[in-house]
Amino acid sequence: MRGGEKVLLSLCRLFPGAPVFTLLHFPGSVAPEIEAREIRTTFVQSLPAVEARYRYYLPLFPAAAASMDFSGFDLVVSSSHCVAKGVRVPSGAVHACYCHTPMRYVWDRYDDYFGPGRVSRATGWFIAAIADGLRAWDVVTSGGVHAFAANSAYVAARIRRYYGRPAEVIAPPVDTDFFTPGADEPGGYDLVVSALAPYKRIDLVLEAYRGTGRPLRIVGSGPEERRLRAQAPAEVTFLGRADDDALRDLYRRCRAVIMPGVEDFGIVPLEAMACGRPAVVFGEGGGPESVLPGETGLVFREPTPVALRAAIDSLEGVRFNTATLRARAMTCSREAFETRFRGFVDRALTQRSRETAQW
């Protein structure tokens, strides 16, 4: 249940009678509220070894999205970071898209996924051969969306740059009822909560902590896990996956959370703030939109271990107020998201009705 899945959970609460369409679904992988819904998948679900190797089927995702049948629906809401916004809706239906990001794999994050050293030469040639087609598809299908919402101003700018479309900024939901401050004082360790994927820049964190003697705990799993474990310094402990209760306890007991990558939004810093802990984030992307330096965390501006280490060192001289941290998280509560998103959909429906009347 990462950020995208938590958005889906709120959308399920907003639209309790709606089925969930998805490229593929692994039963038991999401919250019971989602699992209990009618879930419709595509042909991707039956592809060989899809649970372990779904990333390799990326070239088939546009066709899978186009195969979804929305006959009889007058409203389609997509939660998209890859191809969901490319679905085809019936004539007269409204398509409102909550865009986590335009398809980062083929736009400005291409090298983070497929650049030198990331994939084999053969895979790199194959991806390069299809990337132009995916970009063209991504732009063309953006015209089928009637209204875009973005999870951050950073993503709204990317939507305008690649699609030529405006987007309303609605921060994703933070479960502030669950993530709450504990009774303990900050602990002696720092914390990373992240997928272990190339673009997350976990290597940078490992080098920043090497030789410092400061304990760092990393929660998460992913394709980079084996390599990162092999190169980690003694200061670093990998914890693997953590359930929500364990994660909340880790937030409450840490000194600060560290987010080194260029994130579309970054929900981890807000969850930590809800628990009364600050965040250290990189100064590009959506992360800095959540951090007021010196009050809810710190921002480092250069993507280097030296810059991150300087920010970590400076944590010792800053006192953070739990109430201030908590108040920042509350502006992104689940209730706040659902109220804003309901208004966004209502405006999209009204605007579409006016356009139809003019025709």
N, C-alpha and C positions, 0 to 999 in steps of 0.2 A: 504493500500500500504506500507507494510513493506519491509525489504531488499530483500526477495525472489521475491516479486512482482515487485520491481524496476529492478531487474535483468531480469525478464521476459519481462518487457517493452523494455529494450535495445535489447533483443533477437528478439522481434517482429520487431524492427526497422532494425536490421541486416538482417532478413529474411522476407521481407514484403509479400511474397506469401505463407508462410507456415501456415497451420492450427495449432491450439493450442490443444493439448491433455492434459486432466487433470482428476483426479479422480472424482472431483465434482466442480461445479461452482455455486455461488450465484450471479445472475444477479445484476449489479450495485455495486459490491464489489471492482472492480478494475478500473484502468484508462480507459477513453473512447477509447483510442487507442487499448487497449486489448479487451475491450467489443465488438469492431467493427469487430474483427476477427472471422473466423470460429472456434468455440469452440466445441470440441468433448469430451463428458464425458463418464463415465463407469456406471456399475450397482449400484455403491455406491450412485449415484445421486438420486435414487428412494427409498433408504432405509428409514424406518420410522424415523421421527424427526431428519434427518441427519444434518440439519443446526445447531441445538443446541448440538447434541450429536455425532458428527462425530468422536471424539477421541475414542469412545467406539467401533468403527468398525475397529480399527487398525489391528486386525487379518485377516481381509478380504482384506486389501490393496494390499498385494502381488498378490493375484489372480486378483484383478482389474487391476493392472499394466500389468499383463501378458495377459489380455483380449484385450488390445489396438491393433488395426490392422494397421500396417504400410506398408501394401502391396503397392508397387509402389514407395516407397520413397527410395532415395539413400543416404540420410543423415538424421539422427535423432539426435537432440540436446536435452539433458535432463537437467533440472534445478532441482536438487535433494537434499532434506534433509531427505527423508524418503524412498520412494520406487520407485521414478521415474527412477532411474538408473537401475532398474530391469526389464525394458521393453524388449520385444523380438523384434529384428529388422530382416528384411529379409536377407537372404544370399547375401553377396556382398555389403550390405549397411554399412555405417560407423556410429558408435554411439559415439558421443563426449559428455561427461558429465561434466557439471559445478556442482561440489559437494559442497554444503554449509556445509555438515558434513555427515559422515556415520550415520546411524540411531541411534541417541543419546539415544532414549528411551530404547534400549536394550544393549548398550555398556557401556561406562564409566559414563554415566549420569543416569543410571537405578534407583539408590536410590533417585535422585532428583525428579523423577516422581512417583515411586512406592514404595519407602522405607517406614519405619515405620512412621505412622501418616499422610502419603500422601493419601492413599486410604484405603478403608475398608479391613478387613481381607479376606473376600471372593474374592474381586477384586484382592488383592495381590496374593492369591493362583492361581487364574485364569491366571494372567499375567505371573507368574513364570512358569506355566505349558507350556506356548507357547513361552516364550522368547528364549529358546534354539533353537527352530525351526526357529524363525525369524532371529537369528544370523547366523545360517547355511545358510538360504536362502540369506541373505545379502552378505555373502562371495561368495557363488556359483555364484550369478548373477553379481557380480563385474567382472567376467571373460567375460561377454558380452559387456563390455565397451572397446572401442578401444583406447580412450585417456581420461584421467582425467585432469580437471583443478580444483583447490581448491581456495577458497576465501581468504585463509590466510596460512602462513607457519604452523600455529598450526593445521589447518585442513589437510594440506598436510601430516603432520606427522601422523595424525590419519588414513588417507587413507593407508599409507605405513604399519602402525602397524596392521590394521585389514584386509586389502585386499592384502597386499604385492605388491602394485603398486605405481609407481611414479606419481606425479601430478605437473603440472605447476601452479604456484601461480599467480592469477589474481584478484586483489582487486575488489570488486563490485562497481557499478557506484554510484557516488554522483552527484546530480543535482546542480552543481555549478552555473548554469545560474539562477536558482530559489532561492537557498539558498545563500543569499548575505548579507554583513554587513548592518546594519541600521545606522541611524544618532544618535541614543541614546547611552548614556553611559550605562555600565552594571547596571542592576537593583539590587534590594535588595533581590532577591530570587535565590535559586538553583533549578535545574530542573532534573527530571527523565522522560525519554520517553521510555516506555517499555510495552510489554505484561505483564499482571499480572498473571504470571505462576510461579510454585514453583522454577524452576531452575534459575529464574531471581534474586533471593535473595533480594526482596524488604523489607523483614523483617529486614534485616541488616541495610538498610538505615533508616527505621523508628526508630530503636533503636539508631542509630548514631546521629540523630537529636533531639531525645527526651531530653527536658530540655535545649536545646542550645539557644532557642529564635530565631534561624535563620529560616526564611520561606523556605519551600520546596514545590514545586508544582510537581504533578505526572500526566503525561498524559498516558492514556492507559486503557485497559480493559482486562478481562480474568477471568478464573475460580477462582482465588484467591481474586478477588476484594472485595467481601463482608467481608471476614475474615480480610483482610488488613485494610479496612476502620474501622472495629470495634476496632482494636488495635492501630490505628494511634494516635500519640501525637498531641497536639494542633498546633505544628509548621507546620503540613502537610495538604495540600489541594489537594484533588483528583479532576481532571478536566475531567475525562472520555476521550472519543475519541476527537481528534482535526483534523480538515481538514488541508490541507497543508498551507494555508494562516495563520491560527491561530498558527500552529506549528512554522512557520518561525518567526512570531512576538514573540513567547515565547523564541525561541533561541536568537533572537537579544537582548531581554531585560533581560535575565538571567545573573547571575554572572558566572555560570559554569554548565555543565551537569555532572551528576553522573551516572556511569555504574558499579554496584557492582557485577555482575555475571561473570561466566566464559563463555564468548561469543565466538562463532565460528569466527566472525570477529567484528561485532559491527559497524553498519553504523551511529548510532546516534552521536558519537563523531565527525565523519567527517562532518556531516551536521552542527553541532554546530560550528566547526572550519571554515566552509565555511561562516558562519554568524559572524565570528570574536570572538567566545567564546571558552574557553578552556574546557577540559574534565578531570574528575577524574575517573580513571578506576582501576579495580582490576588487579593484576599483573600476572594472569594466563589466558591462552586462546589467542584469536586474538586481544583483546583490546589493549594491550601494544604495538602492532606492529604499531599503529597509533599515539602513544603518545611519544614525546620526552620530558622527565621530565624537567620542568622549562621553556620550550619553547612553547609546544602545550598543556600542561596539567600536571597532577601529577598522580603517580601510587602508590597505597597502596598494600602491599605485604601479609598481613594476612587477612583472611576472617572474621574479627571481627568488631563490632561496634567501638571499641576503635581505631583500626587502621584506619578505615574510618574517624572517627572524627578528628584524628590527621592530616590527609590529608586535610580535610575541613578547619581546623584551619589554616593550613599553606598557604592556598590560599591568606590570607590577606597580606602575605609578598612577593608575587610574582607579578610582572607586566608582562602581556602578550601583545605581539605586534600583532595587527590585521593583518598586512601584512604577518607575519610569519605563523599565524594560517590559513589564507586564502591560502597561497602557499602550505601548507601541504594538504589541501583539494583538491586543483587543481590537484595533482598527481593522484587522484582517480576520476577525472571528468568522466562524461558519455562518452565523446569523447575518453578519454584514455582507458576506459574499452572496448568500441566497437572496437577500433583499435587492442588492445591486443587479444580480443576474436576472431576477424576475423583471425588474424595470427595463433592462436591456432587451429582453425578449418581447415585452409588451410594446416597446418603441419600434422594434423591427416589424411586428405584426401590424401596427398602426400605419407605419410608413408603406408597407407593402399594400395594404388596403387602399391607401390614397393613390398609389401608382396605378393599381388595377382600375380604380374608379376613373382616373384620367384617360386610360386606354379606352 
